Amino acid sequence: MIKQEQVKTETVRETKSMTRFLNPLVRDMPPSGIRKYFDLASGNKEIISLGVGEPDFVTPWHVREAAVASLERGRTTYTPNAGLPELREAIGEYLHNQFDVTYEPKNEIMVTIGGSEAIDLALRTFICPGDEVLVPEPCYIPYSPITTITGGVPVGIETFAKDNFRLTPEALRAKLTPRSKVLILCYPSNPTGGIMSYEDLLPIAKIAEEHDLIVISDEIYAELTYGTRHVSIASLPGMKDRTILVSGFSKAFAMTGWRMGYACGHPEIISAMLKIHQYTVMCAPVMGQVAAYEALTKGLEEKDRMIESYNQRRRLVVKGFREIGLECHEPQGAFYLFPSIASTGLSSDEFCERLLREGKVATVAGHVFGLGGEGFIRCSYASSVSQLQEAIHRIDGFLNKLKTEA
Protein backbone atom coordinates (compact mmCIF):
# COMPACT_ATOMS: atom_id res chain seq x y z
CA MET A 1 0.00 0.00 0.00
CA ILE A 2 2.86 2.34 0.90
CA LYS A 3 4.57 1.52 -2.38
CA GLN A 4 1.41 2.36 -4.40
CA GLU A 5 1.09 5.74 -2.65
CA GLN A 6 4.77 6.44 -3.31
CA VAL A 7 4.36 5.68 -7.04
CA LYS A 8 1.26 7.89 -7.18
CA THR A 9 3.09 10.77 -5.48
CA GLU A 10 6.08 10.46 -7.80
CA THR A 11 3.78 10.37 -10.85
CA VAL A 12 2.03 13.57 -9.77
CA ARG A 13 5.39 15.24 -9.12
CA GLU A 14 6.67 14.22 -12.56
CA THR A 15 3.49 15.42 -14.26
CA LYS A 16 3.64 18.82 -12.60
CA SER A 17 7.30 19.26 -13.49
CA MET A 18 6.68 18.80 -17.22
CA THR A 19 5.60 22.43 -17.56
CA ARG A 20 9.24 23.49 -17.41
CA PHE A 21 9.71 22.01 -20.88
CA LEU A 22 6.88 23.97 -22.47
CA ASN A 23 7.33 26.95 -24.71
CA PRO A 24 6.16 29.85 -22.51
CA LEU A 25 4.10 31.22 -25.40
CA VAL A 26 2.13 27.97 -25.49
CA ARG A 27 2.09 27.45 -21.73
CA ASP A 28 0.57 30.85 -21.09
CA MET A 29 -1.92 30.69 -23.94
CA PRO A 30 -5.51 30.60 -22.64
CA PRO A 31 -7.81 27.86 -23.97
CA SER A 32 -10.47 28.85 -26.46
CA GLY A 33 -13.22 30.84 -24.78
CA ILE A 34 -15.79 29.04 -26.91
CA ARG A 35 -14.80 25.62 -25.58
CA LYS A 36 -16.01 26.55 -22.08
CA TYR A 37 -19.61 26.74 -23.25
CA PHE A 38 -19.35 23.57 -25.33
CA ASP A 39 -18.09 21.70 -22.25
CA LEU A 40 -20.89 23.03 -20.06
CA ALA A 41 -23.52 21.94 -22.59
CA SER A 42 -21.89 18.62 -23.48
CA GLY A 43 -24.07 15.56 -22.98
CA ASN A 44 -27.21 17.48 -21.97
CA LYS A 45 -29.88 16.66 -24.54
CA GLU A 46 -32.24 19.26 -23.14
CA ILE A 47 -29.97 22.09 -24.25
CA ILE A 48 -30.44 23.82 -27.59
CA SER A 49 -27.06 24.92 -28.88
CA LEU A 50 -26.71 28.21 -30.72
CA GLY A 51 -23.01 28.18 -29.97
CA VAL A 52 -21.59 26.01 -32.73
CA GLY A 53 -20.43 27.69 -35.93
CA GLU A 54 -21.34 24.69 -38.03
CA PRO A 55 -24.02 24.05 -40.66
CA ASP A 56 -26.77 21.65 -39.60
CA PHE A 57 -26.79 20.30 -43.15
CA VAL A 58 -25.05 17.04 -44.01
CA THR A 59 -22.56 17.18 -46.88
CA PRO A 60 -24.58 16.47 -50.06
CA TRP A 61 -24.70 12.79 -50.94
CA HIS A 62 -23.01 13.06 -54.33
CA VAL A 63 -20.04 14.77 -52.68
CA ARG A 64 -19.74 11.97 -50.13
CA GLU A 65 -20.22 9.41 -52.89
CA ALA A 66 -17.34 10.87 -54.89
CA ALA A 67 -15.02 10.41 -51.90
CA VAL A 68 -16.26 6.86 -51.30
CA ALA A 69 -15.78 5.99 -54.97
CA SER A 70 -12.21 7.31 -54.87
CA LEU A 71 -11.46 5.04 -51.91
CA GLU A 72 -13.01 2.06 -53.64
CA ARG A 73 -10.73 2.71 -56.61
CA GLY A 74 -7.75 2.68 -54.27
CA ARG A 75 -7.01 6.37 -54.59
CA THR A 76 -5.23 6.63 -51.24
CA THR A 77 -1.84 8.13 -52.09
CA TYR A 78 -0.24 11.52 -51.53
CA THR A 79 -1.16 14.32 -53.89
CA PRO A 80 1.11 17.15 -55.04
CA ASN A 81 1.93 19.33 -52.02
CA ALA A 82 -0.12 22.22 -53.37
CA GLY A 83 -3.13 19.99 -54.05
CA LEU A 84 -4.67 18.16 -56.98
CA PRO A 85 -4.20 20.17 -60.19
CA GLU A 86 -7.85 19.71 -61.15
CA LEU A 87 -9.00 21.03 -57.75
CA ARG A 88 -6.78 24.10 -58.02
CA GLU A 89 -8.14 24.70 -61.52
CA ALA A 90 -11.69 24.45 -60.16
CA ILE A 91 -10.91 26.84 -57.29
CA GLY A 92 -9.44 29.37 -59.71
CA GLU A 93 -12.46 29.21 -62.01
CA TYR A 94 -14.87 29.44 -59.08
CA LEU A 95 -13.20 32.53 -57.59
CA HIS A 96 -13.11 34.23 -60.97
CA ASN A 97 -16.79 33.55 -61.63
CA GLN A 98 -18.06 34.32 -58.14
CA PHE A 99 -15.85 37.14 -56.88
CA ASP A 100 -13.97 38.61 -59.85
CA VAL A 101 -10.52 37.60 -58.61
CA THR A 102 -8.18 35.72 -60.91
CA TYR A 103 -5.40 33.38 -59.77
CA GLU A 104 -3.07 31.09 -61.70
CA PRO A 105 -3.79 27.55 -60.42
CA LYS A 106 -0.23 26.32 -60.96
CA ASN A 107 1.55 28.75 -58.64
CA GLU A 108 -0.99 31.09 -56.97
CA ILE A 109 -3.33 28.56 -55.33
CA MET A 110 -2.60 25.94 -52.69
CA VAL A 111 -4.93 23.49 -50.93
CA THR A 112 -4.71 23.37 -47.12
CA ILE A 113 -6.11 21.52 -44.12
CA GLY A 114 -9.03 23.86 -43.71
CA GLY A 115 -8.82 27.63 -43.82
CA SER A 116 -7.23 27.49 -40.36
CA GLU A 117 -4.02 25.97 -41.69
CA ALA A 118 -3.89 28.62 -44.40
CA ILE A 119 -4.09 31.38 -41.78
CA ASP A 120 -1.40 29.72 -39.70
CA LEU A 121 0.88 29.29 -42.73
CA ALA A 122 0.41 32.89 -43.80
CA LEU A 123 1.24 34.29 -40.37
CA ARG A 124 4.28 32.05 -39.96
CA THR A 125 5.44 33.07 -43.42
CA PHE A 126 5.25 36.81 -42.72
CA ILE A 127 5.82 37.42 -39.03
CA CYS A 128 9.19 38.07 -37.42
CA PRO A 129 9.50 38.63 -33.65
CA GLY A 130 8.00 41.97 -32.71
CA ASP A 131 6.02 42.48 -35.92
CA GLU A 132 2.51 43.77 -35.27
CA VAL A 133 -0.62 42.14 -36.66
CA LEU A 134 -3.69 44.37 -36.82
CA VAL A 135 -6.91 42.52 -35.99
CA PRO A 136 -10.36 44.14 -36.16
CA GLU A 137 -12.37 42.89 -33.19
CA PRO A 138 -14.71 41.25 -32.21
CA CYS A 139 -13.27 38.50 -34.39
CA TYR A 140 -12.60 34.82 -34.90
CA ILE A 141 -10.66 33.73 -31.82
CA PRO A 142 -7.48 32.05 -33.23
CA TYR A 143 -5.93 35.09 -34.96
CA SER A 144 -4.29 36.54 -31.87
CA PRO A 145 -3.00 33.25 -30.36
CA ILE A 146 -1.45 32.18 -33.67
CA THR A 147 0.18 35.59 -34.00
CA THR A 148 1.61 35.25 -30.49
CA ILE A 149 3.04 31.79 -31.24
CA THR A 150 4.91 33.22 -34.23
CA GLY A 151 6.49 35.87 -31.99
CA GLY A 152 4.29 38.61 -33.39
CA VAL A 153 2.23 41.13 -31.45
CA PRO A 154 -1.54 41.12 -32.02
CA VAL A 155 -3.06 44.60 -32.01
CA GLY A 156 -6.81 44.69 -31.61
CA ILE A 157 -8.89 47.34 -33.38
CA GLU A 158 -12.30 47.76 -31.81
CA THR A 159 -15.32 47.91 -34.12
CA PHE A 160 -18.79 48.99 -33.08
CA ALA A 161 -22.42 48.06 -33.59
CA LYS A 162 -23.20 51.64 -34.67
CA ASP A 163 -20.91 51.01 -37.67
CA ASN A 164 -22.36 47.53 -38.22
CA PHE A 165 -18.97 46.27 -36.99
CA ARG A 166 -17.16 47.51 -40.09
CA LEU A 167 -13.50 48.46 -39.87
CA THR A 168 -13.24 52.21 -40.36
CA PRO A 169 -10.15 53.89 -41.83
CA GLU A 170 -9.95 56.18 -38.78
CA ALA A 171 -9.80 53.19 -36.41
CA LEU A 172 -7.14 51.51 -38.53
CA ARG A 173 -4.94 54.61 -38.76
CA ALA A 174 -5.12 55.08 -34.99
CA LYS A 175 -3.45 51.69 -34.44
CA LEU A 176 -0.67 51.94 -37.03
CA THR A 177 2.95 51.99 -35.84
CA PRO A 178 6.30 51.45 -37.58
CA ARG A 179 6.03 47.77 -36.56
CA SER A 180 2.66 47.22 -38.28
CA LYS A 181 3.10 44.51 -40.91
CA VAL A 182 -0.11 42.49 -41.40
CA LEU A 183 -3.80 43.36 -41.38
CA ILE A 184 -6.24 40.48 -40.92
CA LEU A 185 -9.72 40.96 -42.34
CA CYS A 186 -12.59 38.55 -41.72
CA TYR A 187 -15.65 39.70 -43.61
CA PRO A 188 -18.36 38.47 -43.55
CA SER A 189 -17.55 38.44 -39.87
CA ASN A 190 -17.54 35.74 -37.28
CA PRO A 191 -19.03 36.59 -34.75
CA THR A 192 -20.95 39.72 -35.80
CA GLY A 193 -22.25 38.95 -39.29
CA GLY A 194 -20.90 42.31 -40.45
CA ILE A 195 -19.71 42.82 -44.03
CA MET A 196 -17.51 45.31 -45.90
CA SER A 197 -18.70 46.81 -49.20
CA TYR A 198 -16.48 47.98 -52.05
CA GLU A 199 -16.81 51.54 -50.77
CA ASP A 200 -15.89 50.42 -47.24
CA LEU A 201 -12.79 48.58 -48.47
CA LEU A 202 -11.42 51.36 -50.72
CA PRO A 203 -9.95 53.51 -47.91
CA ILE A 204 -8.67 50.38 -46.13
CA ALA A 205 -6.87 49.32 -49.31
CA LYS A 206 -5.38 52.80 -49.65
CA ILE A 207 -3.99 52.63 -46.11
CA ALA A 208 -2.58 49.16 -46.77
CA GLU A 209 -0.70 50.50 -49.80
CA GLU A 210 0.48 53.66 -48.05
CA HIS A 211 1.89 51.72 -45.11
CA ASP A 212 3.01 48.67 -47.09
CA LEU A 213 0.79 46.24 -45.18
CA ILE A 214 0.14 42.64 -46.11
CA VAL A 215 -3.55 41.69 -45.87
CA ILE A 216 -4.72 38.23 -44.85
CA SER A 217 -8.33 38.15 -45.96
CA ASP A 218 -10.28 35.33 -44.31
CA GLU A 219 -13.23 34.86 -46.67
CA ILE A 220 -14.59 31.55 -45.37
CA TYR A 221 -18.10 33.08 -45.23
CA ALA A 222 -17.85 34.84 -48.61
CA GLU A 223 -20.76 32.93 -50.11
CA LEU A 224 -23.00 33.63 -47.13
CA THR A 225 -24.09 37.19 -47.87
CA TYR A 226 -27.70 38.35 -48.02
CA GLY A 227 -29.01 41.00 -50.37
CA THR A 228 -25.54 41.87 -51.63
CA ARG A 229 -22.55 40.18 -53.23
CA HIS A 230 -19.33 39.66 -51.29
CA VAL A 231 -16.41 41.86 -52.32
CA SER A 232 -12.88 40.54 -51.84
CA ILE A 233 -10.26 43.17 -51.04
CA ALA A 234 -8.02 41.25 -53.43
CA SER A 235 -10.25 42.46 -56.28
CA LEU A 236 -9.50 46.12 -55.57
CA PRO A 237 -6.86 47.93 -57.67
CA GLY A 238 -3.34 47.24 -56.45
CA MET A 239 -4.40 44.79 -53.75
CA LYS A 240 -4.04 41.35 -55.31
CA ASP A 241 -0.28 41.05 -54.80
CA ARG A 242 -0.36 42.16 -51.17
CA THR A 243 -3.39 40.05 -50.21
CA ILE A 244 -3.57 36.40 -49.16
CA LEU A 245 -7.11 35.22 -49.82
CA VAL A 246 -8.06 32.40 -47.46
CA SER A 247 -11.21 30.33 -47.81
CA GLY A 248 -12.53 26.79 -47.81
CA PHE A 249 -15.47 24.44 -48.04
CA SER A 250 -16.60 24.14 -44.41
CA LYS A 251 -19.37 26.71 -44.22
CA ALA A 252 -20.97 27.24 -47.64
CA PHE A 253 -20.62 23.60 -48.72
CA ALA A 254 -21.42 21.99 -45.32
CA MET A 255 -18.04 20.24 -45.19
CA THR A 256 -16.67 21.20 -41.75
CA GLY A 257 -15.31 17.76 -40.88
CA TRP A 258 -13.53 17.33 -44.20
CA ARG A 259 -11.05 20.09 -43.26
CA MET A 260 -10.60 21.41 -46.79
CA GLY A 261 -9.36 24.94 -47.36
CA TYR A 262 -7.16 26.95 -49.67
CA ALA A 263 -4.96 30.01 -49.91
CA CYS A 264 -4.40 32.24 -52.95
CA GLY A 265 -1.77 34.90 -53.47
CA HIS A 266 1.39 36.09 -55.16
CA PRO A 267 3.53 33.16 -56.42
CA GLU A 268 6.47 34.05 -54.17
CA ILE A 269 4.23 34.12 -51.10
CA ILE A 270 2.44 30.88 -51.97
CA SER A 271 5.83 29.24 -52.63
CA ALA A 272 7.02 30.28 -49.16
CA MET A 273 3.84 29.04 -47.50
CA LEU A 274 4.17 25.78 -49.39
CA LYS A 275 7.58 25.16 -47.80
CA ILE A 276 6.03 25.09 -44.32
CA HIS A 277 3.13 23.01 -45.60
CA GLN A 278 5.59 20.47 -47.07
CA TYR A 279 7.43 20.03 -43.80
CA THR A 280 4.32 19.78 -41.61
CA VAL A 281 1.30 18.14 -43.25
CA MET A 282 2.73 17.26 -46.69
CA CYS A 283 -0.63 17.56 -48.43
CA ALA A 284 -4.35 17.57 -47.74
CA PRO A 285 -6.02 14.10 -47.79
CA VAL A 286 -6.74 12.97 -51.32
CA MET A 287 -10.30 11.82 -50.59
CA GLY A 288 -11.15 15.24 -49.17
CA GLN A 289 -9.73 16.92 -52.25
CA VAL A 290 -11.83 14.67 -54.47
CA ALA A 291 -14.92 15.62 -52.46
CA ALA A 292 -14.05 19.32 -52.68
CA TYR A 293 -13.66 19.06 -56.46
CA GLU A 294 -17.09 17.41 -56.69
CA ALA A 295 -18.63 20.16 -54.55
CA LEU A 296 -17.16 22.94 -56.70
CA THR A 297 -18.01 21.41 -60.04
CA LYS A 298 -21.38 19.79 -59.33
CA GLY A 299 -22.62 21.14 -56.01
CA LEU A 300 -23.35 24.82 -56.58
CA GLU A 301 -27.12 24.38 -56.64
CA GLU A 302 -27.10 22.67 -53.24
CA LYS A 303 -24.87 25.45 -51.93
CA ASP A 304 -27.34 28.09 -53.09
CA ARG A 305 -30.27 26.24 -51.51
CA MET A 306 -28.46 26.06 -48.17
CA ILE A 307 -27.65 29.77 -48.32
CA GLU A 308 -31.29 30.62 -48.99
CA SER A 309 -32.25 28.54 -45.97
CA TYR A 310 -29.77 30.48 -43.82
CA ASN A 311 -31.28 33.71 -45.09
CA GLN A 312 -34.75 32.59 -43.99
CA ARG A 313 -33.42 31.66 -40.57
CA ARG A 314 -31.56 34.98 -40.35
CA ARG A 315 -34.79 36.90 -40.84
CA LEU A 316 -36.54 34.71 -38.28
CA VAL A 317 -33.96 35.20 -35.51
CA VAL A 318 -33.48 38.93 -36.08
CA LYS A 319 -37.25 39.47 -35.86
CA GLY A 320 -37.57 37.11 -32.91
CA PHE A 321 -34.74 38.62 -30.87
CA ARG A 322 -35.97 42.15 -31.44
CA GLU A 323 -39.50 41.18 -30.41
CA ILE A 324 -38.30 39.76 -27.08
CA GLY A 325 -36.34 42.93 -26.37
CA LEU A 326 -32.75 42.17 -27.38
CA GLU A 327 -31.25 44.91 -29.50
CA CYS A 328 -29.22 43.67 -32.46
CA HIS A 329 -27.90 45.00 -35.73
CA GLU A 330 -29.02 43.07 -38.80
CA PRO A 331 -26.24 40.72 -39.91
CA GLN A 332 -25.63 40.82 -43.65
CA GLY A 333 -23.32 37.82 -43.78
CA ALA A 334 -22.20 34.52 -42.20
CA PHE A 335 -24.74 32.75 -39.96
CA TYR A 336 -24.36 34.57 -36.65
CA LEU A 337 -26.38 37.08 -34.69
CA PHE A 338 -24.58 39.31 -32.18
CA PRO A 339 -27.30 40.79 -29.96
CA SER A 340 -26.62 43.21 -27.12
CA ILE A 341 -27.45 41.97 -23.62
CA ALA A 342 -26.32 45.21 -21.94
CA SER A 343 -29.91 46.03 -20.92
CA THR A 344 -29.97 43.01 -18.59
CA GLY A 345 -27.18 44.39 -16.40
CA LEU A 346 -25.33 41.07 -16.62
CA SER A 347 -21.87 40.56 -18.07
CA SER A 348 -21.79 38.42 -21.19
CA ASP A 349 -20.29 35.56 -19.17
CA GLU A 350 -22.97 35.77 -16.49
CA PHE A 351 -25.73 35.96 -19.10
CA CYS A 352 -24.48 32.94 -21.06
CA GLU A 353 -23.89 30.77 -17.99
CA ARG A 354 -27.29 31.54 -16.50
CA LEU A 355 -29.07 31.14 -19.84
CA LEU A 356 -27.41 27.75 -20.20
CA ARG A 357 -28.37 26.58 -16.70
CA GLU A 358 -31.79 28.18 -16.39
CA GLY A 359 -32.96 28.54 -19.98
CA LYS A 360 -31.25 25.49 -21.50
CA VAL A 361 -29.86 27.48 -24.44
CA ALA A 362 -26.13 27.54 -25.24
CA THR A 363 -24.63 30.73 -26.67
CA VAL A 364 -21.13 32.24 -26.53
CA ALA A 365 -20.12 35.26 -24.45
CA GLY A 366 -19.09 38.16 -26.66
CA HIS A 367 -15.99 39.07 -24.67
CA VAL A 368 -14.14 35.95 -25.88
CA PHE A 369 -14.02 37.52 -29.37
CA GLY A 370 -11.94 40.47 -28.22
CA LEU A 371 -12.39 44.23 -28.02
CA GLY A 372 -15.98 45.40 -28.23
CA GLY A 373 -17.41 41.96 -27.52
CA GLU A 374 -18.40 42.51 -23.90
CA GLY A 375 -22.11 43.21 -23.57
CA PHE A 376 -22.96 40.96 -26.53
CA ILE A 377 -23.51 37.25 -27.13
CA ARG A 378 -22.94 35.21 -30.27
CA CYS A 379 -25.80 33.06 -31.52
CA SER A 380 -25.52 30.81 -34.55
CA TYR A 381 -28.63 30.47 -36.67
CA ALA A 382 -27.31 27.42 -38.52
CA SER A 383 -29.71 25.29 -36.43
CA SER A 384 -33.10 24.08 -37.65
CA VAL A 385 -36.06 26.47 -37.75
CA SER A 386 -37.86 24.52 -35.03
CA GLN A 387 -34.83 24.71 -32.73
CA LEU A 388 -34.42 28.43 -33.40
CA GLN A 389 -38.06 29.08 -32.59
CA GLU A 390 -37.81 27.11 -29.36
CA ALA A 391 -34.56 28.85 -28.44
CA ILE A 392 -36.17 32.29 -28.88
CA HIS A 393 -39.08 31.15 -26.69
CA ARG A 394 -36.69 29.97 -23.97
CA ILE A 395 -34.61 33.14 -24.10
CA ASP A 396 -37.80 35.19 -23.81
CA GLY A 397 -38.71 33.25 -20.68
CA PHE A 398 -35.23 33.80 -19.26
CA LEU A 399 -35.40 37.55 -19.92
CA ASN A 400 -38.79 37.76 -18.22
CA LYS A 401 -37.31 35.96 -15.21
CA LEU A 402 -34.49 38.50 -15.06
CA LYS A 403 -37.05 41.32 -15.06
CA THR A 404 -38.81 39.87 -12.03
CA GLU A 405 -35.48 39.78 -10.19
CA ALA A 406 -34.75 43.44 -10.86
Beta strands, then each sheet from edge to edge (+ up, - down):
strand 1: 48-49
strand 2: 109-113
strand 3: 132-137
strand 4: 153-158
strand 5: 180-186
strand 6: 214-218
strand 7: 243-248
strand 8: 260-264
strand 9: 336-337
strand 10: 361-362
strand 11: 364-365
strand 12: 377-380
sheet 1: 1+ 10+
sheet 2: 2+ 8- 7+ 6+ 5+ 3+ 4+
sheet 3: 9+ 12- 11+
end
